[in-house]
Amino acid sequence: MIVTPEVPLPSSLPLWKPVQELLLGLQKPDLTVDDLIENMKQISSICDLSDTTSPDPRGLETLRLIVETQFSADERTRFLSRTLPCMARYAISLKELKPKTKGFR
């Protein structure tokens, strides 16, 4: 028999409400790359379940670099105004969207 480990989702954490509020902030119409990175750092800090003392921000700085230098102005606008808000909406709905099967809590 295969044992499936339980995967803790952010929506099962006691601090889910502040995470939802930060995710709502990612949906504001005038979102900047700085806003994105700051919100994501806060979300990462709240949701980090690792045994290290602080999350590694390098991934977020890489995201900043990509959005600021690799995206065209149109791509950056689309990412910040359409793609990211859509992702945030799904993340906010995680509790309702998570599979009902064993392995997720």
C-alpha positions as CSV (number, residue, x, y, z in Angstrom):
1,M,0.0,0.0,0.0
2,I,1.3,3.4,-0.9
3,V,1.2,6.0,1.8
4,T,0.6,9.5,0.6
5,P,2.1,12.1,2.9
6,E,-0.2,15.0,4.0
7,V,0.6,18.2,2.3
8,P,-0.1,21.3,4.5
9,L,-1.7,24.0,2.4
10,P,-1.4,27.7,3.5
11,S,-5.2,27.8,3.9
12,S,-4.9,25.3,6.8
13,L,-2.5,27.6,8.7
14,P,-3.8,29.7,11.6
15,L,-2.5,32.9,9.9
16,W,-4.5,32.3,6.7
17,K,-6.5,35.6,7.1
18,P,-3.4,37.8,6.9
19,V,-2.2,35.8,3.9
20,Q,-5.6,36.4,2.2
21,E,-5.3,40.1,2.9
22,L,-1.9,40.2,1.3
23,L,-3.2,38.2,-1.7
24,L,-6.0,40.8,-2.1
25,G,-3.2,43.4,-2.2
26,L,-1.8,41.7,-5.3
27,Q,-5.1,42.4,-7.1
28,K,-5.0,46.2,-6.8
29,P,-5.1,47.9,-10.2
30,D,-2.0,50.1,-9.6
31,L,0.2,47.3,-8.4
32,T,4.0,47.9,-8.9
33,V,6.8,45.3,-8.9
34,D,7.9,46.7,-5.5
35,D,4.4,46.0,-4.1
36,L,4.5,42.5,-5.6
37,I,7.9,41.7,-4.0
38,E,7.0,43.2,-0.6
39,N,3.7,41.3,-0.5
40,M,5.3,38.0,-1.5
41,K,8.1,38.4,1.1
42,Q,5.4,38.9,3.8
43,I,3.4,35.9,2.5
44,S,6.6,33.8,2.4
45,S,7.4,34.7,5.9
46,I,4.0,33.8,7.2
47,C,3.7,30.5,5.3
48,D,7.3,29.3,5.7
49,L,7.1,25.9,7.4
50,S,10.8,25.1,7.0
51,D,13.2,24.7,9.9
52,T,15.3,27.7,8.8
53,T,15.0,31.0,10.6
54,S,14.1,33.1,7.6
55,P,12.9,32.5,4.0
56,D,15.4,32.8,1.2
57,P,14.5,36.1,-0.6
58,R,16.7,35.4,-3.6
59,G,13.9,33.8,-5.5
60,L,11.8,36.9,-5.1
61,E,14.7,39.2,-6.2
62,T,15.1,36.9,-9.3
63,L,11.3,37.4,-9.9
64,R,11.9,41.2,-9.6
65,L,14.8,41.0,-12.1
66,I,12.8,39.0,-14.6
67,V,9.7,41.2,-14.5
68,E,11.7,44.4,-14.6
69,T,14.3,43.4,-17.3
70,Q,13.0,40.4,-19.2
71,F,9.4,41.5,-19.7
72,S,8.5,44.1,-22.2
73,A,6.4,47.0,-20.9
74,D,3.2,45.3,-22.3
75,E,4.1,42.0,-20.8
76,R,4.9,43.6,-17.4
77,T,1.5,45.5,-17.5
78,R,-0.4,42.3,-18.4
79,F,1.4,40.3,-15.7
80,L,0.7,42.9,-13.0
81,S,-2.8,43.7,-14.0
82,R,-4.2,40.4,-15.3
83,T,-2.1,37.3,-14.7
84,L,-1.0,38.0,-11.1
85,P,-4.5,39.1,-9.9
86,C,-6.0,35.9,-11.4
87,M,-3.4,33.8,-9.6
88,A,-4.1,35.6,-6.4
89,R,-7.9,35.0,-6.8
90,Y,-7.2,31.2,-7.1
91,A,-4.9,31.3,-4.1
92,I,-7.5,33.1,-2.0
93,S,-10.0,30.3,-3.0
94,L,-7.6,27.6,-2.1
95,K,-9.7,26.3,0.8
96,E,-12.7,25.8,-1.5
97,L,-10.6,24.5,-4.5
98,K,-8.3,22.0,-2.7
99,P,-8.9,18.3,-3.5
100,K,-11.3,16.5,-1.1
101,T,-9.0,13.4,-1.3
102,K,-6.8,12.3,1.4
103,G,-3.4,13.9,1.5
104,F,-4.3,17.5,1.6
105,R,-5.3,19.4,4.7
